[in-house]
Amino acid sequence: MTESSDYESVQVFIGVDVGKDTHHAVAINRSGKRLFDKALPNDEN
């Protein structure tokens, strides 16, 4: 995988908080509008 620092071409930023019981994912666009914000179950046994 090639690492790039060309943030001008990025349209959506995604963050994931990995937790023991749940994960939480958030996606925002370049202007900061929240496009996705949801807790997701971690069903790994």
PDBQT receptor file of N, H, CA, C and O in Angstrom, charges set to zero:
ATOM      1  N   MET A   1       0.848  -1.177   0.000  1.00  0.00    +0.000 N 
ATOM      2  CA  MET A   1       0.000   0.000   0.000  1.00  0.00    +0.000 C 
ATOM      3  C   MET A   1       0.888   1.232   0.000  1.00  0.00    +0.000 C 
ATOM      4  O   MET A   1       1.880   1.290   0.726  1.00  0.00    +0.000 OA
ATOM      5  N   THR A   2       0.537   2.198  -0.801  1.00  0.00    +0.000 N 
ATOM      6  H   THR A   2      -0.269   2.151  -1.391  1.00  0.00    +0.000 HD
ATOM      7  CA  THR A   2       1.297   3.433  -0.889  1.00  0.00    +0.000 C 
ATOM      8  C   THR A   2       0.664   4.483   0.000  1.00  0.00    +0.000 C 
ATOM      9  O   THR A   2      -0.542   4.719  -0.062  1.00  0.00    +0.000 OA
ATOM     10  N   GLU A   3       1.479   5.110   0.826  1.00  0.00    +0.000 N 
ATOM     11  H   GLU A   3       2.460   4.918   0.876  1.00  0.00    +0.000 HD
ATOM     12  CA  GLU A   3       0.983   6.166   1.704  1.00  0.00    +0.000 C 
ATOM     13  C   GLU A   3       1.047   7.489   0.963  1.00  0.00    +0.000 C 
ATOM     14  O   GLU A   3       2.041   7.792   0.304  1.00  0.00    +0.000 OA
ATOM     15  N   SER A   4      -0.007   8.271   1.070  1.00  0.00    +0.000 N 
ATOM     16  H   SER A   4      -0.815   8.025   1.605  1.00  0.00    +0.000 HD
ATOM     17  CA  SER A   4      -0.070   9.548   0.371  1.00  0.00    +0.000 C 
ATOM     18  C   SER A   4      -0.462  10.649   1.335  1.00  0.00    +0.000 C 
ATOM     19  O   SER A   4      -1.246  10.430   2.258  1.00  0.00    +0.000 OA
ATOM     20  N   SER A   5       0.084  11.825   1.118  1.00  0.00    +0.000 N 
ATOM     21  H   SER A   5       0.721  12.003   0.369  1.00  0.00    +0.000 HD
ATOM     22  CA  SER A   5      -0.290  12.974   1.942  1.00  0.00    +0.000 C 
ATOM     23  C   SER A   5      -1.031  14.013   1.110  1.00  0.00    +0.000 C 
ATOM     24  O   SER A   5      -1.074  15.186   1.481  1.00  0.00    +0.000 OA
ATOM     25  N   ASP A   6      -1.614  13.597  -0.009  1.00  0.00    +0.000 N 
ATOM     26  H   ASP A   6      -1.579  12.644  -0.310  1.00  0.00    +0.000 HD
ATOM     27  CA  ASP A   6      -2.372  14.482  -0.881  1.00  0.00    +0.000 C 
ATOM     28  C   ASP A   6      -3.812  14.564  -0.386  1.00  0.00    +0.000 C 
ATOM     29  O   ASP A   6      -4.707  13.949  -0.966  1.00  0.00    +0.000 OA
ATOM     30  N   TYR A   7      -4.035  15.322   0.687  1.00  0.00    +0.000 N 
ATOM     31  H   TYR A   7      -3.308  15.821   1.158  1.00  0.00    +0.000 HD
ATOM     32  CA  TYR A   7      -5.362  15.404   1.296  1.00  0.00    +0.000 C 
ATOM     33  C   TYR A   7      -6.353  16.187   0.447  1.00  0.00    +0.000 C 
ATOM     34  O   TYR A   7      -7.559  16.100   0.678  1.00  0.00    +0.000 OA
ATOM     35  N   GLU A   8      -5.879  16.938  -0.517  1.00  0.00    +0.000 N 
ATOM     36  H   GLU A   8      -4.899  17.008  -0.705  1.00  0.00    +0.000 HD
ATOM     37  CA  GLU A   8      -6.783  17.706  -1.370  1.00  0.00    +0.000 C 
ATOM     38  C   GLU A   8      -7.686  16.793  -2.197  1.00  0.00    +0.000 C 
ATOM     39  O   GLU A   8      -8.787  17.198  -2.570  1.00  0.00    +0.000 OA
ATOM     40  N   SER A   9      -7.247  15.584  -2.488  1.00  0.00    +0.000 N 
ATOM     41  H   SER A   9      -6.352  15.255  -2.185  1.00  0.00    +0.000 HD
ATOM     42  CA  SER A   9      -8.049  14.671  -3.304  1.00  0.00    +0.000 C 
ATOM     43  C   SER A   9      -8.996  13.811  -2.467  1.00  0.00    +0.000 C 
ATOM     44  O   SER A   9      -9.823  13.089  -3.023  1.00  0.00    +0.000 OA
ATOM     45  N   VAL A  10      -8.888  13.879  -1.145  1.00  0.00    +0.000 N 
ATOM     46  H   VAL A  10      -8.216  14.465  -0.693  1.00  0.00    +0.000 HD
ATOM     47  CA  VAL A  10      -9.739  13.076  -0.263  1.00  0.00    +0.000 C 
ATOM     48  C   VAL A  10     -11.095  13.755  -0.115  1.00  0.00    +0.000 C 
ATOM     49  O   VAL A  10     -11.167  14.944   0.196  1.00  0.00    +0.000 OA
ATOM     50  N   GLN A  11     -12.166  13.002  -0.337  1.00  0.00    +0.000 N 
ATOM     51  H   GLN A  11     -12.108  12.037  -0.589  1.00  0.00    +0.000 HD
ATOM     52  CA  GLN A  11     -13.515  13.553  -0.232  1.00  0.00    +0.000 C 
ATOM     53  C   GLN A  11     -14.224  13.139   1.053  1.00  0.00    +0.000 C 
ATOM     54  O   GLN A  11     -15.105  13.855   1.528  1.00  0.00    +0.000 OA
ATOM     55  N   VAL A  12     -13.851  11.993   1.623  1.00  0.00    +0.000 N 
ATOM     56  H   VAL A  12     -13.135  11.411   1.238  1.00  0.00    +0.000 HD
ATOM     57  CA  VAL A  12     -14.482  11.486   2.839  1.00  0.00    +0.000 C 
ATOM     58  C   VAL A  12     -13.398  10.960   3.767  1.00  0.00    +0.000 C 
ATOM     59  O   VAL A  12     -12.499  10.235   3.342  1.00  0.00    +0.000 OA
ATOM     60  N   PHE A  13     -13.494  11.333   5.045  1.00  0.00    +0.000 N 
ATOM     61  H   PHE A  13     -14.224  11.922   5.390  1.00  0.00    +0.000 HD
ATOM     62  CA  PHE A  13     -12.592  10.843   6.073  1.00  0.00    +0.000 C 
ATOM     63  C   PHE A  13     -13.369   9.877   6.956  1.00  0.00    +0.000 C 
ATOM     64  O   PHE A  13     -14.505  10.157   7.337  1.00  0.00    +0.000 OA
ATOM     65  N   ILE A  14     -12.764   8.747   7.280  1.00  0.00    +0.000 N 
ATOM     66  H   ILE A  14     -11.841   8.519   6.971  1.00  0.00    +0.000 HD
ATOM     67  CA  ILE A  14     -13.432   7.708   8.058  1.00  0.00    +0.000 C 
ATOM     68  C   ILE A  14     -12.608   7.390   9.292  1.00  0.00    +0.000 C 
ATOM     69  O   ILE A  14     -11.389   7.236   9.219  1.00  0.00    +0.000 OA
ATOM     70  N   GLY A  15     -13.293   7.294  10.436  1.00  0.00    +0.000 N 
ATOM     71  H   GLY A  15     -14.283   7.419  10.495  1.00  0.00    +0.000 HD
ATOM     72  CA  GLY A  15     -12.636   6.898  11.672  1.00  0.00    +0.000 C 
ATOM     73  C   GLY A  15     -13.380   5.740  12.302  1.00  0.00    +0.000 C 
ATOM     74  O   GLY A  15     -14.608   5.679  12.264  1.00  0.00    +0.000 OA
ATOM     75  N   VAL A  16     -12.618   4.817  12.884  1.00  0.00    +0.000 N 
ATOM     76  H   VAL A  16     -11.620   4.867  12.914  1.00  0.00    +0.000 HD
ATOM     77  CA  VAL A  16     -13.217   3.656  13.538  1.00  0.00    +0.000 C 
ATOM     78  C   VAL A  16     -12.605   3.513  14.922  1.00  0.00    +0.000 C 
ATOM     79  O   VAL A  16     -11.384   3.473  15.068  1.00  0.00    +0.000 OA
ATOM     80  N   ASP A  17     -13.457   3.436  15.933  1.00  0.00    +0.000 N 
ATOM     81  H   ASP A  17     -14.449   3.469  15.814  1.00  0.00    +0.000 HD
ATOM     82  CA  ASP A  17     -13.038   3.169  17.308  1.00  0.00    +0.000 C 
ATOM     83  C   ASP A  17     -13.364   1.705  17.582  1.00  0.00    +0.000 C 
ATOM     84  O   ASP A  17     -14.532   1.318  17.632  1.00  0.00    +0.000 OA
ATOM     85  N   VAL A  18     -12.337   0.906  17.755  1.00  0.00    +0.000 N 
ATOM     86  H   VAL A  18     -11.388   1.220  17.715  1.00  0.00    +0.000 HD
ATOM     87  CA  VAL A  18     -12.514  -0.534  17.948  1.00  0.00    +0.000 C 
ATOM     88  C   VAL A  18     -12.624  -0.818  19.435  1.00  0.00    +0.000 C 
ATOM     89  O   VAL A  18     -11.712  -0.511  20.202  1.00  0.00    +0.000 OA
ATOM     90  N   GLY A  19     -13.742  -1.403  19.839  1.00  0.00    +0.000 N 
ATOM     91  H   GLY A  19     -14.483  -1.652  19.216  1.00  0.00    +0.000 HD
ATOM     92  CA  GLY A  19     -13.977  -1.707  21.243  1.00  0.00    +0.000 C 
ATOM     93  C   GLY A  19     -14.234  -3.184  21.474  1.00  0.00    +0.000 C 
ATOM     94  O   GLY A  19     -14.446  -3.948  20.533  1.00  0.00    +0.000 OA
ATOM     95  N   LYS A  20     -14.214  -3.571  22.731  1.00  0.00    +0.000 N 
ATOM     96  H   LYS A  20     -14.042  -2.950  23.496  1.00  0.00    +0.000 HD
ATOM     97  CA  LYS A  20     -14.423  -4.978  23.088  1.00  0.00    +0.000 C 
ATOM     98  C   LYS A  20     -15.854  -5.426  22.783  1.00  0.00    +0.000 C 
ATOM     99  O   LYS A  20     -16.056  -6.516  22.247  1.00  0.00    +0.000 OA
ATOM    100  N   ASP A  21     -16.842  -4.602  23.116  1.00  0.00    +0.000 N 
ATOM    101  H   ASP A  21     -16.678  -3.717  23.551  1.00  0.00    +0.000 HD
ATOM    102  CA  ASP A  21     -18.246  -4.964  22.905  1.00  0.00    +0.000 C 
ATOM    103  C   ASP A  21     -18.807  -4.399  21.608  1.00  0.00    +0.000 C 
ATOM    104  O   ASP A  21     -19.563  -5.074  20.910  1.00  0.00    +0.000 OA
ATOM    105  N   THR A  22     -18.441  -3.169  21.285  1.00  0.00    +0.000 N 
ATOM    106  H   THR A  22     -17.826  -2.621  21.852  1.00  0.00    +0.000 HD
ATOM    107  CA  THR A  22     -18.915  -2.533  20.052  1.00  0.00    +0.000 C 
ATOM    108  C   THR A  22     -17.776  -1.752  19.406  1.00  0.00    +0.000 C 
ATOM    109  O   THR A  22     -16.799  -1.376  20.053  1.00  0.00    +0.000 OA
ATOM    110  N   HIS A  23     -17.939  -1.525  18.123  1.00  0.00    +0.000 N 
ATOM    111  H   HIS A  23     -18.733  -1.830  17.597  1.00  0.00    +0.000 HD
ATOM    112  CA  HIS A  23     -17.062  -0.629  17.381  1.00  0.00    +0.000 C 
ATOM    113  C   HIS A  23     -17.908   0.602  17.066  1.00  0.00    +0.000 C 
ATOM    114  O   HIS A  23     -19.137   0.538  17.105  1.00  0.00    +0.000 OA
ATOM    115  N   HIS A  24     -17.258   1.716  16.756  1.00  0.00    +0.000 N 
ATOM    116  H   HIS A  24     -16.259   1.768  16.725  1.00  0.00    +0.000 HD
ATOM    117  CA  HIS A  24     -17.995   2.914  16.375  1.00  0.00    +0.000 C 
ATOM    118  C   HIS A  24     -17.333   3.487  15.135  1.00  0.00    +0.000 C 
ATOM    119  O   HIS A  24     -16.121   3.707  15.118  1.00  0.00    +0.000 OA
ATOM    120  N   ALA A  25     -18.119   3.727  14.102  1.00  0.00    +0.000 N 
ATOM    121  H   ALA A  25     -19.103   3.549  14.116  1.00  0.00    +0.000 HD
ATOM    122  CA  ALA A  25     -17.598   4.256  12.849  1.00  0.00    +0.000 C 
ATOM    123  C   ALA A  25     -18.217   5.621  12.573  1.00  0.00    +0.000 C 
ATOM    124  O   ALA A  25     -19.409   5.836  12.791  1.00  0.00    +0.000 OA
ATOM    125  N   VAL A  26     -17.383   6.537  12.089  1.00  0.00    +0.000 N 
ATOM    126  H   VAL A  26     -16.414   6.362  11.911  1.00  0.00    +0.000 HD
ATOM    127  CA  VAL A  26     -17.827   7.878  11.721  1.00  0.00    +0.000 C 
ATOM    128  C   VAL A  26     -17.189   8.236  10.383  1.00  0.00    +0.000 C 
ATOM    129  O   VAL A  26     -16.009   7.966  10.159  1.00  0.00    +0.000 OA
ATOM    130  N   ALA A  27     -17.971   8.842   9.501  1.00  0.00    +0.000 N 
ATOM    131  H   ALA A  27     -18.930   9.061   9.683  1.00  0.00    +0.000 HD
ATOM    132  CA  ALA A  27     -17.458   9.345   8.228  1.00  0.00    +0.000 C 
ATOM    133  C   ALA A  27     -17.899  10.796   8.094  1.00  0.00    +0.000 C 
ATOM    134  O   ALA A  27     -19.060  11.125   8.336  1.00  0.00    +0.000 OA
ATOM    135  N   ILE A  28     -16.964  11.663   7.705  1.00  0.00    +0.000 N 
ATOM    136  H   ILE A  28     -16.020  11.396   7.509  1.00  0.00    +0.000 HD
ATOM    137  CA  ILE A  28     -17.279  13.075   7.479  1.00  0.00    +0.000 C 
ATOM    138  C   ILE A  28     -16.745  13.487   6.111  1.00  0.00    +0.000 C 
ATOM    139  O   ILE A  28     -15.775  12.920   5.607  1.00  0.00    +0.000 OA
ATOM    140  N   ASN A  29     -17.401  14.487   5.523  1.00  0.00    +0.000 N 
ATOM    141  H   ASN A  29     -18.188  14.947   5.932  1.00  0.00    +0.000 HD
ATOM    142  CA  ASN A  29     -16.908  14.993   4.248  1.00  0.00    +0.000 C 
ATOM    143  C   ASN A  29     -15.926  16.140   4.495  1.00  0.00    +0.000 C 
ATOM    144  O   ASN A  29     -15.637  16.476   5.644  1.00  0.00    +0.000 OA
ATOM    145  N   ARG A  30     -15.423  16.727   3.439  1.00  0.00    +0.000 N 
ATOM    146  H   ARG A  30     -15.657  16.454   2.505  1.00  0.00    +0.000 HD
ATOM    147  CA  ARG A  30     -14.389  17.772   3.549  1.00  0.00    +0.000 C 
ATOM    148  C   ARG A  30     -14.858  18.994   4.328  1.00  0.00    +0.000 C 
ATOM    149  O   ARG A  30     -14.039  19.671   4.951  1.00  0.00    +0.000 OA
ATOM    150  N   SER A  31     -16.146  19.292   4.310  1.00  0.00    +0.000 N 
ATOM    151  H   SER A  31     -16.811  18.742   3.804  1.00  0.00    +0.000 HD
ATOM    152  CA  SER A  31     -16.647  20.458   5.035  1.00  0.00    +0.000 C 
ATOM    153  C   SER A  31     -17.006  20.138   6.482  1.00  0.00    +0.000 C 
ATOM    154  O   SER A  31     -17.431  21.027   7.220  1.00  0.00    +0.000 OA
ATOM    155  N   GLY A  32     -16.844  18.884   6.901  1.00  0.00    +0.000 N 
ATOM    156  H   GLY A  32     -16.499  18.161   6.302  1.00  0.00    +0.000 HD
ATOM    157  CA  GLY A  32     -17.108  18.494   8.280  1.00  0.00    +0.000 C 
ATOM    158  C   GLY A  32     -18.493  17.940   8.531  1.00  0.00    +0.000 C 
ATOM    159  O   GLY A  32     -18.840  17.632   9.671  1.00  0.00    +0.000 OA
ATOM    160  N   LYS A  33     -19.295  17.808   7.478  1.00  0.00    +0.000 N 
ATOM    161  H   LYS A  33     -19.014  18.058   6.552  1.00  0.00    +0.000 HD
ATOM    162  CA  LYS A  33     -20.637  17.243   7.641  1.00  0.00    +0.000 C 
ATOM    163  C   LYS A  33     -20.521  15.754   7.943  1.00  0.00    +0.000 C 
ATOM    164  O   LYS A  33     -19.825  15.018   7.243  1.00  0.00    +0.000 OA
ATOM    165  N   ARG A  34     -21.207  15.326   8.984  1.00  0.00    +0.000 N 
ATOM    166  H   ARG A  34     -21.772  15.924   9.552  1.00  0.00    +0.000 HD
ATOM    167  CA  ARG A  34     -21.199  13.918   9.380  1.00  0.00    +0.000 C 
ATOM    168  C   ARG A  34     -22.096  13.130   8.431  1.00  0.00    +0.000 C 
ATOM    169  O   ARG A  34     -23.297  13.386   8.349  1.00  0.00    +0.000 OA
ATOM    170  N   LEU A  35     -21.517  12.182   7.724  1.00  0.00    +0.000 N 
ATOM    171  H   LEU A  35     -20.542  11.973   7.791  1.00  0.00    +0.000 HD
ATOM    172  CA  LEU A  35     -22.241  11.365   6.761  1.00  0.00    +0.000 C 
ATOM    173  C   LEU A  35     -22.691  10.039   7.353  1.00  0.00    +0.000 C 
ATOM    174  O   LEU A  35     -23.690   9.465   6.918  1.00  0.00    +0.000 OA
ATOM    175  N   PHE A  36     -21.956   9.556   8.342  1.00  0.00    +0.000 N 
ATOM    176  H   PHE A  36     -21.145  10.022   8.695  1.00  0.00    +0.000 HD
ATOM    177  CA  PHE A  36     -22.245   8.261   8.957  1.00  0.00    +0.000 C 
ATOM    178  C   PHE A  36     -21.732   8.317  10.380  1.00  0.00    +0.000 C 
ATOM    179  O   PHE A  36     -20.615   8.780  10.616  1.00  0.00    +0.000 OA
ATOM    180  N   ASP A  37     -22.523   7.857  11.328  1.00  0.00    +0.000 N 
ATOM    181  H   ASP A  37     -23.429   7.482  11.136  1.00  0.00    +0.000 HD
ATOM    182  CA  ASP A  37     -22.129   7.841  12.741  1.00  0.00    +0.000 C 
ATOM    183  C   ASP A  37     -22.925   6.734  13.411  1.00  0.00    +0.000 C 
ATOM    184  O   ASP A  37     -24.105   6.903  13.720  1.00  0.00    +0.000 OA
ATOM    185  N   LYS A  38     -22.271   5.598  13.633  1.00  0.00    +0.000 N 
ATOM    186  H   LYS A  38     -21.313   5.461  13.382  1.00  0.00    +0.000 HD
ATOM    187  CA  LYS A  38     -23.035   4.456  14.113  1.00  0.00    +0.000 C 
ATOM    188  C   LYS A  38     -22.171   3.513  14.939  1.00  0.00    +0.000 C 
ATOM    189  O   LYS A  38     -21.013   3.252  14.614  1.00  0.00    +0.000 OA
ATOM    190  N   ALA A  39     -22.768   3.010  16.019  1.00  0.00    +0.000 N 
ATOM    191  H   ALA A  39     -23.708   3.223  16.284  1.00  0.00    +0.000 HD
ATOM    192  CA  ALA A  39     -22.144   1.933  16.785  1.00  0.00    +0.000 C 
ATOM    193  C   ALA A  39     -22.420   0.626  16.055  1.00  0.00    +0.000 C 
ATOM    194  O   ALA A  39     -23.534   0.382  15.591  1.00  0.00    +0.000 OA
ATOM    195  N   LEU A  40     -21.402  -0.200  15.960  1.00  0.00    +0.000 N 
ATOM    196  H   LEU A  40     -20.497  -0.001  16.336  1.00  0.00    +0.000 HD
ATOM    197  CA  LEU A  40     -21.517  -1.474  15.257  1.00  0.00    +0.000 C 
ATOM    198  C   LEU A  40     -21.164  -2.594  16.218  1.00  0.00    +0.000 C 
ATOM    199  O   LEU A  40     -20.180  -2.483  16.948  1.00  0.00    +0.000 OA
ATOM    200  N   PRO A  41     -21.934  -3.666  16.238  1.00  0.00    +0.000 N 
ATOM    201  CA  PRO A  41     -21.659  -4.747  17.191  1.00  0.00    +0.000 C 
ATOM    202  C   PRO A  41     -20.363  -5.475  16.870  1.00  0.00    +0.000 C 
ATOM    203  O   PRO A  41     -20.013  -5.670  15.707  1.00  0.00    +0.000 OA
ATOM    204  N   ASN A  42     -19.671  -5.865  17.905  1.00  0.00    +0.000 N 
ATOM    205  H   ASN A  42     -19.956  -5.707  18.851  1.00  0.00    +0.000 HD
ATOM    206  CA  ASN A  42     -18.509  -6.738  17.780  1.00  0.00    +0.000 C 
ATOM    207  C   ASN A  42     -18.983  -8.113  18.213  1.00  0.00    +0.000 C 
ATOM    208  O   ASN A  42     -19.059  -8.404  19.407  1.00  0.00    +0.000 OA
ATOM    209  N   ASP A  43     -19.299  -8.950  17.251  1.00  0.00    +0.000 N 
ATOM    210  H   ASP A  43     -19.238  -8.713  16.281  1.00  0.00    +0.000 HD
ATOM    211  CA  ASP A  43     -19.868 -10.256  17.589  1.00  0.00    +0.000 C 
ATOM    212  C   ASP A  43     -18.829 -11.375  17.543  1.00  0.00    +0.000 C 
ATOM    213  O   ASP A  43     -19.180 -12.550  17.442  1.00  0.00    +0.000 OA
ATOM    214  N   GLU A  44     -17.558 -11.009  17.618  1.00  0.00    +0.000 N 
ATOM    215  H   GLU A  44     -17.273 -10.054  17.700  1.00  0.00    +0.000 HD
ATOM    216  CA  GLU A  44     -16.514 -12.030  17.651  1.00  0.00    +0.000 C 
ATOM    217  C   GLU A  44     -16.571 -12.767  18.980  1.00  0.00    +0.000 C 
ATOM    218  O   GLU A  44     -16.600 -12.139  20.038  1.00  0.00    +0.000 OA
ATOM    219  N   ASN A  45     -16.588 -14.067  18.935  1.00  0.00    +0.000 N 
ATOM    220  H   ASN A  45     -16.564 -14.577  18.075  1.00  0.00    +0.000 HD
ATOM    221  CA  ASN A  45     -16.664 -14.880  20.155  1.00  0.00    +0.000 C 
ATOM    222  C   ASN A  45     -15.317 -15.403  20.544  1.00  0.00    +0.000 C 
ATOM    223  O   ASN A  45     -15.194 -16.107  21.547  1.00  0.00    +0.000 OA
TER     224      ASN A  45
